[in-house]
């Protein structure tokens, strides 16, 4: 899946969330199958 590749290459969880059209970060995390704590740390590190 393209968004999974984008996440693996960039680590930008917020960008993936936007591309998927998810309003909740946990939906994106479940879709990608990543750990919630790691995903939230990445999301917090990305300035919007």
Buried (B, 14 or more C-beta within 10 A) or exposed (E): EEBEEBBEEEBBBBBBBEBBEBEEBEEBBEBBEBEEEEBBEBBEEEEE
